[in-house]
Amino acid sequence: MNRNFSHFTVGKSVAVTFGMVFTFMLLVQVPFGSFPVNGFGIAEASSKYGILGRRAPELMPANWMDEDGRATSPVRLGDLKGSVVYLYLFQDWCPGCQSHGFPTLKKLTDAFKDHKRVKFLAVQTVFEGHRFNTGDKLRKNQLKFDLKIPMAHDPGKDRPNGVPRTMRDYRSGGTPWTVVIDPLGRVVYNQFHIDPDKAVELINRLLEKHPG
């Protein structure tokens, strides 16, 4: 399973979240219902992936683009302390990223567009298809989904096990991969997908728990 999950080749792109999670469980042979539940009552993926409960590693990609598609200096989590950070890892050719991950990200950015303590970041973590998942795809998806957020390109190496630094640090199982970081810098959610309504609830609860 692991990194090839990005293709969602089982039954092509599964339309609903339950179907995608069930497919994931079959592929990694995780018994149904075995996802642990975090402190916010949200089911988490197998501990084989992710860094739930740990301090979020600093983001290391060098190539960043601002909300208007212009090259910018790297975004550092250390500068976002006190905010809830929603980190979205993707690849352009990943069907699940296009059908679920990006639309969810768009809904959330719209929901919190006027909230200064909620930050959204997207990083293309390329571990396959290096000729296709190129840096120019950042702007392509920014425009396609009307996302006014910073994005980064973390290409890794075009060789076996040449996964990018962000993917290694966050122990993502592939793409799409969603991470929510609380105002103290701890990872409180990481999984392939998140339901938009659950995400709104989680972010609001974090803001209430950690008032600015």
C-alpha positions as CSV (number, residue, x, y, z in Angstrom):
1,M,0.0,0.0,0.0
2,N,1.9,3.0,1.4
3,R,2.9,5.6,-1.2
4,N,1.0,4.2,-4.1
5,F,-2.2,5.1,-2.4
6,S,-2.1,8.4,-4.3
7,H,-3.4,6.7,-7.4
8,F,-6.5,5.3,-5.8
9,T,-6.4,2.6,-8.4
10,V,-8.7,0.3,-6.5
11,G,-12.0,0.9,-8.1
12,K,-10.4,4.1,-9.6
13,S,-11.2,7.2,-7.5
14,V,-13.6,6.2,-4.8
15,A,-16.2,8.8,-4.5
16,V,-17.0,8.9,-0.8
17,T,-14.7,9.1,2.2
18,F,-16.0,5.9,3.7
19,G,-15.1,4.0,0.5
20,M,-11.6,5.5,0.5
21,V,-11.0,4.7,4.1
22,F,-12.3,1.1,3.6
23,T,-10.0,0.7,0.6
24,F,-7.1,1.9,2.7
25,M,-7.9,-0.6,5.4
26,L,-8.0,-3.5,2.9
27,L,-4.7,-2.5,1.3
28,V,-2.8,-2.2,4.6
29,Q,-4.8,-5.1,6.2
30,V,-6.0,-3.0,9.1
31,P,-9.1,-4.6,10.7
32,F,-12.2,-2.5,10.3
33,G,-12.8,-0.3,13.3
34,S,-9.2,-0.4,14.5
35,F,-8.4,3.3,13.9
36,P,-7.6,4.9,17.3
37,V,-9.5,8.0,18.2
38,N,-7.7,11.2,19.2
39,G,-8.7,13.6,21.9
40,F,-11.2,15.3,19.6
41,G,-13.2,12.2,18.9
42,I,-11.9,11.8,15.4
43,A,-10.7,8.5,14.1
44,E,-7.0,8.3,13.1
45,A,-5.2,6.1,10.7
46,S,-2.9,3.3,11.7
47,S,0.1,4.4,13.8
48,K,2.2,2.9,10.9
49,Y,1.8,6.4,9.4
50,G,1.8,9.9,10.8
51,I,3.2,11.5,14.0
52,L,0.0,12.1,16.0
53,G,0.7,13.8,19.3
54,R,4.2,14.9,18.4
55,R,5.6,18.3,17.8
56,A,5.3,19.2,14.1
57,P,8.6,19.2,12.4
58,E,9.7,22.4,10.7
59,L,8.9,22.6,7.1
60,M,12.1,22.4,5.0
61,P,11.1,22.9,1.3
62,A,13.1,25.7,-0.3
63,N,10.7,26.5,-3.2
64,W,7.6,28.4,-2.0
65,M,5.0,30.4,-3.8
66,D,2.8,33.0,-2.1
67,E,-1.0,33.3,-2.4
68,D,-0.6,35.3,-5.6
69,G,1.7,32.8,-7.3
70,R,4.9,34.7,-6.8
71,A,8.1,33.2,-5.5
72,T,8.5,33.9,-1.8
73,S,10.7,33.1,1.2
74,P,10.1,29.7,2.9
75,V,7.2,29.5,5.3
76,R,8.3,28.4,8.8
77,L,6.0,26.9,11.4
78,G,7.9,28.7,14.1
79,D,6.5,31.9,12.7
80,L,3.0,30.6,13.0
81,K,3.0,29.7,16.7
82,G,-0.3,30.5,18.3
83,S,-2.3,29.6,15.1
84,V,-4.0,26.5,14.0
85,V,-2.2,25.2,10.9
86,Y,-3.8,23.0,8.3
87,L,-1.1,21.4,6.2
88,Y,-2.1,19.6,3.0
89,L,0.3,17.3,1.2
90,F,-0.4,16.4,-2.4
91,Q,0.7,15.5,-5.9
92,D,-0.8,17.0,-9.0
93,W,-1.6,13.7,-10.7
94,C,-3.1,12.1,-7.6
95,P,-6.8,11.5,-8.3
96,G,-7.8,11.6,-4.6
97,C,-6.0,15.0,-4.3
98,Q,-8.1,16.4,-7.1
99,S,-11.4,14.8,-6.2
100,H,-11.4,15.2,-2.4
101,G,-8.3,16.8,-1.0
102,F,-8.3,20.1,-2.9
103,P,-12.1,20.6,-2.7
104,T,-11.9,20.1,1.1
105,L,-9.1,22.5,1.3
106,K,-11.1,25.1,-0.7
107,K,-14.2,24.7,1.6
108,L,-12.0,25.2,4.7
109,T,-10.1,28.2,3.3
110,D,-13.5,29.8,2.5
111,A,-14.9,28.9,6.0
112,F,-11.9,30.6,7.8
113,K,-10.9,33.2,5.3
114,D,-11.4,36.0,7.8
115,H,-9.8,34.3,10.8
116,K,-6.2,35.4,11.4
117,R,-5.3,32.5,13.6
118,V,-6.0,29.8,11.1
119,K,-3.3,29.2,8.5
120,F,-3.4,27.0,5.4
121,L,-0.4,25.6,3.7
122,A,0.0,23.1,0.8
123,V,3.1,21.2,-0.1
124,Q,3.5,19.0,-3.2
125,T,5.5,16.0,-1.9
126,V,6.7,14.2,-5.0
127,F,7.7,10.6,-4.6
128,E,6.7,9.4,-8.1
129,G,5.9,10.9,-11.5
130,H,8.7,13.5,-11.2
131,R,8.3,14.5,-14.9
132,F,4.6,15.3,-14.3
133,N,4.4,16.5,-10.7
134,T,6.5,19.5,-11.4
135,G,6.8,22.9,-9.6
136,D,4.6,24.7,-12.1
137,K,1.7,22.5,-10.9
138,L,1.5,24.6,-7.7
139,R,0.1,27.6,-9.6
140,K,-2.0,25.4,-11.7
141,N,-3.9,24.0,-8.7
142,Q,-3.9,27.4,-6.9
143,L,-5.8,28.8,-9.9
144,K,-8.0,25.8,-10.5
145,F,-9.3,25.7,-6.9
146,D,-9.1,29.5,-6.3
147,L,-6.8,29.0,-3.3
148,K,-5.2,32.1,-1.8
149,I,-2.6,30.2,0.3
150,P,1.1,29.6,0.2
151,M,2.3,26.5,-1.6
152,A,5.6,24.7,-1.7
153,H,7.3,22.1,-4.0
154,D,9.2,19.3,-2.3
155,P,10.4,17.0,-5.2
156,G,12.4,14.4,-3.4
157,K,14.7,12.3,-5.7
158,D,13.7,10.4,-8.9
159,R,15.0,7.1,-7.6
160,P,13.8,4.2,-5.4
161,N,13.1,5.4,-1.8
162,G,13.9,9.0,-2.9
163,V,10.9,10.4,-0.9
164,P,10.9,14.1,-0.1
165,R,11.9,15.4,3.3
166,T,8.4,16.6,4.2
167,M,7.0,13.1,3.6
168,R,9.7,11.5,5.8
169,D,9.3,14.0,8.6
170,Y,5.6,13.7,8.8
171,R,5.5,9.9,8.0
172,S,2.8,10.4,5.5
173,G,1.5,7.3,3.8
174,G,1.2,8.9,0.4
175,T,-1.0,11.6,-1.0
176,P,-3.3,13.2,-0.2
177,W,-2.3,13.6,3.4
178,T,-3.9,16.0,5.8
179,V,-2.2,17.4,9.0
180,V,-3.7,19.7,11.6
181,I,-1.3,21.4,14.0
182,D,-2.6,23.0,17.2
183,P,-1.4,26.5,18.4
184,L,1.2,24.8,20.6
185,G,2.8,23.2,17.5
186,R,1.5,19.6,18.1
187,V,0.0,17.4,15.5
188,V,-3.6,16.6,16.5
189,Y,-4.8,15.1,13.3
190,N,-3.1,13.3,10.4
191,Q,-4.7,11.0,7.9
192,F,-5.3,10.6,4.2
193,H,-8.6,12.6,4.3
194,I,-10.8,14.6,6.6
195,D,-14.4,15.4,6.4
196,P,-14.9,19.1,5.9
197,D,-17.5,19.5,8.6
198,K,-15.4,17.5,11.0
199,A,-12.4,19.7,10.1
200,V,-14.3,22.9,10.9
201,E,-15.4,21.4,14.2
202,L,-11.9,20.4,15.1
203,I,-10.4,23.8,14.1
204,N,-13.0,25.7,16.1
205,R,-12.4,23.5,19.2
206,L,-8.7,24.1,19.0
207,L,-9.3,27.9,18.8
208,E,-11.5,27.7,21.8
209,K,-9.1,25.6,23.7
210,H,-6.2,27.9,22.9
211,P,-7.5,31.4,22.9
212,G,-5.2,34.0,21.4
